């Protein structure tokens, strides 16, 4: 069993509370944003069982959000940490909410979060919200490990690569695909692009390989279902 198995039921619970939920944002398993002035930002960390490591993760996240939730699989025998009054008391003192996920995917509210102290890291909060806003769809299930995270930047880079499948392009040709296309081509973080001539860029072998591994059809104006779902666009748009 993996932590990603907890993501769908916890996501549904937070969505029922009015949050737009996305996984693996800024190193957090789950980030939810609810519209308002200012918006309400929640972070939820997932573990297969309640433990001290989960609490320490939540402590680290608290400065960047308005609410922190801890979610874990409920003990089948009813002897897990979620039943320990000391554990609940600690989370209550820290202001953390607790969610227990049952064997059939049901979510039990064990402890509601309390208002956290004033935020101490507005820059970190801003980065989380920016990534949440830019990322198309929800391509990275919370709790994912040892796999590349489909960040908004990676989505934009793949969108640029998809638009270049039929030949080299200038940065201005890709502006409709991504407003930061020029920066993506210039810095070439993934090694997918190479300068073909002054002001013109082409895909490298790594770029073609990235398209294949992400299910993007090369030399076609029609993207695969994966592309439409994960990038939120079609090749050539």
C-alpha positions as CSV (number, residue, x, y, z in Angstrom):
1,X,0.0,0.0,0.0
2,X,1.3,3.5,-0.9
3,X,0.5,7.0,0.4
4,X,-1.0,7.8,-3.0
5,X,-3.9,5.5,-2.1
6,X,-5.0,8.0,0.6
7,X,-5.0,10.9,-1.9
8,X,-8.4,10.4,-3.7
9,X,-10.5,10.1,-0.5
10,X,-8.7,13.0,1.3
11,X,-9.0,15.1,-1.9
12,X,-12.8,14.5,-2.0
13,X,-13.1,15.4,1.7
14,X,-11.3,18.7,1.2
15,X,-13.2,19.5,-2.0
16,X,-16.5,19.0,0.0
17,X,-15.2,21.8,2.3
18,X,-15.0,24.1,-0.7
19,X,-11.3,23.8,-1.6
20,X,-9.7,23.4,-5.0
21,X,-7.2,20.6,-4.3
22,X,-4.0,19.6,-6.1
23,X,-1.2,17.2,-5.1
24,X,2.5,17.6,-4.7
25,X,2.7,21.4,-4.6
26,X,6.0,22.8,-3.3
27,X,6.9,19.6,-1.5
28,X,3.5,19.3,0.2
29,X,1.4,16.2,-0.4
30,X,-1.8,18.2,-0.8
31,X,-2.5,22.0,-1.1
32,X,-6.0,23.3,-1.2
33,X,-7.1,26.8,-1.9
34,X,-10.6,28.3,-1.2
35,X,-11.6,31.5,-2.8
36,X,-11.9,34.5,-0.6
37,X,-10.2,37.8,0.3
38,X,-7.7,36.7,1.2
39,X,-7.9,33.1,-0.1
40,X,-7.7,30.3,2.5
41,X,-4.7,27.9,2.0
42,X,-4.6,24.5,3.6
43,X,-1.8,21.9,3.5
44,X,-2.4,18.2,4.2
45,X,0.3,15.7,4.7
46,X,-0.3,11.9,4.1
47,X,1.2,8.9,5.9
48,X,0.2,5.3,6.1
49,X,0.0,5.7,9.8
50,X,0.0,8.5,12.3
51,X,3.5,9.0,13.7
52,X,5.9,11.7,14.9
53,X,7.4,12.2,11.5
54,X,3.9,13.2,10.2
55,X,3.6,15.8,13.0
56,X,7.1,17.2,12.3
57,X,6.2,17.6,8.6
58,X,3.1,19.5,9.6
59,X,5.1,21.7,11.9
60,X,7.4,22.6,9.0
61,X,4.4,23.4,6.7
62,X,2.5,25.5,9.3
63,X,4.2,28.8,8.5
64,X,3.0,28.7,4.8
65,X,-0.8,28.2,5.2
66,X,-3.9,28.9,7.2
67,X,-4.7,25.3,8.2
68,X,-2.7,22.1,8.5
69,X,-4.3,18.6,8.2
70,X,-2.7,15.3,8.9
71,X,-4.2,12.3,7.2
72,X,-3.3,8.6,7.7
73,X,-4.8,5.1,7.4
74,X,-6.9,4.1,10.4
75,X,-5.6,1.1,12.4
76,X,-7.8,-1.9,11.6
77,X,-7.5,-3.0,15.2
78,X,-8.3,0.4,16.6
79,X,-4.9,0.6,18.4
80,X,-3.2,3.2,16.2
81,X,-2.0,6.6,17.3
82,X,-5.3,8.1,16.3
83,X,-6.7,6.5,19.4
84,X,-4.0,7.9,21.7
85,X,-5.3,10.8,23.7
86,X,-1.8,12.2,24.1
87,X,-1.3,12.2,20.3
88,X,-4.6,14.0,19.8
89,X,-3.8,16.5,22.6
90,X,-0.5,17.3,20.9
91,X,-2.2,17.9,17.6
92,X,-4.9,20.0,19.3
93,X,-2.2,22.2,20.9
94,X,-0.5,22.7,17.6
95,X,-3.7,23.5,15.9
96,X,-3.6,20.6,13.4
97,X,-6.6,18.8,12.0
98,X,-6.7,15.0,11.8
99,X,-8.3,12.8,9.2
100,X,-8.5,9.0,9.4
101,X,-9.0,7.0,6.2
102,X,-10.8,3.7,6.5
103,X,-10.2,0.5,4.6
104,X,-13.0,1.3,2.1
105,X,-11.8,4.8,1.5
106,X,-14.2,6.5,4.0
107,X,-12.8,9.6,5.7
108,X,-13.4,10.3,9.4
109,X,-12.9,13.7,10.9
110,X,-10.9,13.0,14.1
111,X,-10.0,16.5,15.0
112,X,-10.8,19.9,13.5
113,X,-7.9,22.3,12.9
114,X,-7.6,25.4,15.0
115,X,-6.6,28.8,13.8
116,X,-2.9,28.9,13.4
117,X,-0.7,31.8,14.6
118,X,0.0,34.6,12.2
119,X,1.9,33.5,9.1
120,X,5.7,33.9,9.4
121,X,6.6,33.0,5.8
122,X,4.4,34.9,3.3
123,X,6.9,34.3,0.5
124,X,6.5,30.5,0.9
125,X,2.7,30.9,1.0
126,X,2.9,33.0,-2.2
127,X,5.0,30.4,-4.0
128,X,2.6,27.6,-3.1
129,X,-0.4,29.7,-4.4
130,X,1.4,30.6,-7.6
131,X,2.3,27.0,-8.4
132,X,-1.3,25.9,-7.5
133,X,-2.7,28.6,-9.9
134,X,-0.3,27.8,-12.8
135,X,-0.5,24.0,-12.7
136,X,-3.0,22.7,-15.3
137,X,-5.3,20.1,-13.8
138,X,-4.1,17.8,-11.0
139,X,-1.4,15.6,-12.6
140,X,0.5,14.6,-9.4
141,X,-1.3,12.5,-6.8
142,X,-0.4,13.5,-3.3
143,X,2.1,11.2,-1.6
144,X,4.0,10.5,-4.8
145,X,7.7,9.5,-4.2
146,X,10.6,8.7,-6.5
147,X,8.9,9.9,-9.6
148,X,9.3,13.3,-11.4
149,X,6.6,15.7,-10.3
150,X,4.6,17.3,-13.1
151,X,5.1,20.9,-12.0
152,X,3.6,23.9,-13.8
153,X,7.1,24.6,-15.2
154,X,7.4,21.1,-16.5
155,X,3.9,21.4,-18.0
156,X,5.0,24.6,-19.8
157,X,8.2,23.0,-21.0
158,X,6.3,20.0,-22.4
159,X,3.8,22.3,-24.0
160,X,6.7,24.1,-25.8
161,X,8.2,20.8,-26.8
162,X,4.8,19.7,-28.2
163,X,4.4,22.9,-30.2
164,X,8.0,22.3,-31.6
165,X,7.3,18.8,-32.8
166,X,6.9,19.9,-36.4
167,X,10.1,21.9,-36.5
168,X,12.2,24.6,-34.9
169,X,10.5,27.7,-33.5
170,X,11.3,31.2,-32.2
171,X,10.4,32.1,-28.7
172,X,7.7,34.5,-29.9
173,X,6.1,31.6,-31.8
174,X,5.5,29.9,-28.5
175,X,4.1,32.8,-26.6
176,X,0.6,31.6,-26.9
177,X,1.6,28.2,-25.6
178,X,3.4,29.6,-22.5
179,X,4.1,33.3,-21.5
180,X,7.5,32.1,-20.2
181,X,8.5,30.2,-23.3
182,X,11.5,32.5,-23.9
183,X,12.9,31.8,-20.4
184,X,12.2,28.1,-20.7
185,X,14.2,27.9,-24.0
186,X,17.0,30.1,-22.8
187,X,17.6,28.3,-19.5
188,X,16.9,24.8,-20.9
189,X,16.6,23.3,-17.4
190,X,15.7,19.8,-18.8
191,X,18.1,19.8,-21.8
192,X,15.1,19.4,-24.2
193,X,16.0,22.4,-26.4
194,X,19.0,23.5,-28.5
195,X,19.7,26.7,-30.5
196,X,19.4,25.8,-34.2
197,X,20.4,29.3,-35.3
198,X,20.2,32.8,-33.8
199,X,16.9,33.2,-32.1
200,X,15.6,29.8,-33.3
201,X,15.4,26.6,-31.1
202,X,14.8,22.9,-31.9
203,X,14.1,19.8,-29.9
204,X,17.0,17.7,-28.8
205,X,17.0,13.9,-28.5
206,X,16.1,14.4,-24.8
207,X,13.2,16.6,-25.8
208,X,11.8,13.9,-28.2
209,X,12.3,11.3,-25.5
210,X,10.4,13.4,-23.0
211,X,7.5,13.8,-25.4
212,X,7.3,10.0,-25.8
213,X,7.6,9.2,-22.1
214,X,4.7,11.7,-21.5
215,X,2.5,10.2,-24.2
216,X,2.7,13.1,-26.6
217,X,2.4,12.1,-30.2
218,X,5.2,13.6,-32.3
219,X,4.5,14.9,-35.8
220,X,0.8,15.1,-35.0
221,X,-1.6,17.9,-34.3
222,X,-3.6,15.7,-32.0
223,X,-2.4,15.0,-28.4
224,X,-2.9,11.9,-26.5
225,X,-5.5,11.6,-23.7
226,X,-2.6,11.9,-21.2
227,X,-1.5,15.1,-22.8
228,X,-4.9,16.7,-22.8
229,X,-5.4,15.7,-19.2
230,X,-2.0,16.5,-17.8
231,X,-1.0,19.5,-19.9
232,X,-4.5,20.9,-20.3
233,X,-3.9,21.6,-24.0
234,X,-3.4,19.9,-27.4
235,X,-0.3,19.8,-29.5
236,X,-0.2,22.8,-31.8
237,X,-2.5,25.0,-29.8
